[in-house]
Every structure is written in C-alpha cells, then in structure tokens.
Amino acid sequence: MAMDHVIGYLCRLCGAAHTLEAVDYICPCHGIEGILDVQYDYDLLRTRLTPALLAESREMSMWRYKALLPVHPEAPVPPLRVGWTPLYAAPRLAALVGLPQVWVKDDGLNPTASFKDRASALAVVKAQECGSKVVTTASTGNAAAALAGLAASVGLTAVIFVPKSAPAAKIAQHLIYGAHVILVDGTYDAAFELTVEVARTFGWYNRNTAYNPFMSEGKKTAAYEIWEQLDGRVPDCVVVPVGDGCILGGIHKGFKDLLALGWIERLPRLIGVQAEGSSALVQAYTCGGPLGQIERVDAVTVADSICAGLPRDHIKALAGVRETGGAFLAVSDAEILSAIPVVARNTGVFCEPAAAASYAGLVGAVERGLIDREERVVLLLTGSGLKDITSAMRTVSAPPVIMPHARLADTVAAVRATLADLF
C-alpha cells in the first residue's frame, strides 16, 4: 500500500501547496522560514481507522497511530518504545490551584527521557525511507539525545550540534549513544543555522525542529494519546512549555486531526508557557501581529530545553494558540525552579525545569484568569528531572548528617531529634 493518505504539504506563510516529491523540507518561496504542514486525506483515513479499531490495538507506543502518520504502512519502526506515556490524575495539584481536575502527561518516561523521542522516532523512519545513513540535528540537549538514542537503536549515524552550555547529563547521553557531538560556542540559534548548512552540504538527513515538517507529525501523537487516555474526551486546556514552539504546534495538529476525522467535537485551548528570559513568542502574541512576525531576543533561562532566541516554529505555535482561543504567558526562572518539587511532591513525577514550567504557567494562568476555575487541564511534562540534577538540587536543602553513636539507641534518638517535626 502506498502512502496515499498524505496529500502533500501546505506552506503556513503563503498557502502554497507542494507535493511530497517537489520539496525536501521547506517552501522554496521563503527559505528557512518556509515551514510546511503535512496534509492528509481524512476521508480516506476514516475508512482505514476508527476509534473502535484503535481501542482494540495492542500496540502500546506512538506507532498505534501509524495510519495517521506520514510513513509507508510497511515501513520498519525503531525497536524502542516511544509514546503511550502515562496520563496521571493529579488531584493534589488541582487542589493547589483551585481547579476541578488536572492531569499530568509524563513524557519523561520515553526511552531517552523526553518528549523529543516522538519526533526523533519519526525522523529515523523517514531517514531510512530515503536511504540516508547519517542524521543530524541542532538541539539544546533533549532533541539531540533523542536522535542519538533512536539512531543507535537502528544503526544510523547521528551528528549532533549543541551549545556547549547544555547540561552535562544531556551531553553524556549524546556521547554514550555513540553520536558525533560538536559543541557550539554560541546559542542554539547559531547551532540551528550551522546544522541546516552542514546537512545541505553533506547530504545528511536533517531532523531540525521547525525545518523538517515531519517533526510536528511525530509530536502530534501526544494529543491522540491524551484523547484516548481520557476515554475519547478532550480537556478544556492543555498547558505546554514552549521554546521553539514545535511541541505546541504538534499538539495543535494532533487535535485538529481528531476534529477533521470527526472523533472530537471541539479543540482544547492551548496555553503556551515560556521562560521570561526566552519569551519571544509571548511578545509576538501580545503584539498581535501576523503569524510570521516575531523578533529575536537574547535568550537566557535555567530551563535550557525551552531556551530559544528565535523560536523556529513560531508560525505553528502562534496559530495553535490563536485558533484555539488560548494564550501565551511567561514565568520567571524562580517560579520554574520552585515548581519542580511542587510537581514531584504532589504527583510523584520528577521533571526538568522546562517541564516544570508548565505547572508554573498553570499557576500564573489561573491567577490571571486565562484559565477558568471550572476548567479541566492537562499539563505536558516534557522531560525527566534526571536531565538536569544541578538545577533540581537548587530547589532543596542539603540533608542532615547523622553521626553513629556507640549505642544504637542513642543514634535512633538522634534521628528522632532530627525529624522532630514528624512526632
């Protein structure tokens, strides 16, 4: 069976349609800014897949939605289980912010411990489809780790460009997976532009977010999962931490697919959360200009995974917020760090700063009236806290040290004194 369910591409800037064969990554009318959107034949898809058939599927990964993805039906997929991450009810978080229901989607349980595995899994499949032996990407850390791990699982070579300021745990992942790592003495934006040119020059497959249109398609699978895990319902809001904007754009695409298929009756509102030090999309949203209008900022934040001076997928991200009646807001680094233990202690999920930004954003959105007190909300937790232990340790006090006494009873007494608040 051919990939006949994919019609082609649509340019988000000028509306030009392109066939799959006509372009590799971007609309030729706009250069690097010409981000494309994959278009589907939903009438055909409805004849091939139904909610009932999905419910019977025993495939517990993102590939349960293979029929809704831009891949050949017979294409081999990586062996690592990506997707179908848990959606946990979080009643204590809900109580803290005064909402009736909050859920957390824990994508830190993906193979390389971040949401970015979804896009990288699709990138590896597409690279194999076109016969590429080398895949490359620019990243602040997680996308590169995801690509390195997924490439290793199928024997592809990965070349990674990452700012030298990336957390050591993430760089360790790149190296352990055997990727060729080049640290860029500069920003993510500099790494992004270098990767585009390197991939073009050497003929490597480019996984760059907001350049390769298939990356949004991998990320949209989280929206399908939220819908299925809520028994065919959609929440009122989904709160998404935002750097480049590709995750938010992907979530929007996933829910739009479900609406086009007739499986849902409305879209959830999307709330995008940025760090104050990396808030170009917040500024663009506030100004209310055209989708393509955005100003670069000098991005600095503790949440490295959402640090982007010029969000590359700003068009899809802004469209996702505007078309759903959502909003963008910014939170401080202090609020982000404070959110890490709050989420952990009220859900059992340990997440990195970028992921914790979603809870900090939830608090801010409720306080500002951007989320109604009666709404049901999903928080997207995009990465494990083990990605950045240094930041996590800034949020807690050093544990006390107990010196053993000659008599064990005296040591127990010392423990009691240390933990006096428990008695």
Secondary structure, DSSP 8 states (H G I E B T S, - for coil): --STTEEEEEETTT--EE-TTT-SSS-TTTGGG--EEEEE-HHHHHHH--HHHHHH----SGGGGGGGSSS-TT----SS--S---EEE-HHHHHHHT-SEEEEEEGGGSTTSBTTHHHHHHHHHHHHHTT-SEEEEE-SSHHHHHHHHHHHHHT-EEEEEEETTS-HHHHHHHHHTT-EEEEESS-HHHHHHHHHHHHHHHT-EE--TTTSTHHHHHHTHHHHHHHHHTTS---SEEEEE-SSSHHHHHHHHHHHHHHHTTS-SS--EEEEEEEGGG-HHHHHHHHT--TT---------S-GGG--SS-TTHHHHHHHHHHHT-EEEEE-HHHHHHHHHHHHHHHS--B-HHHHHHHHHHHHHHHTTSS-TT-EEEEEE-BBGGG-HHHHHTTS---------SSHHHHHHHHHHHTGGG-
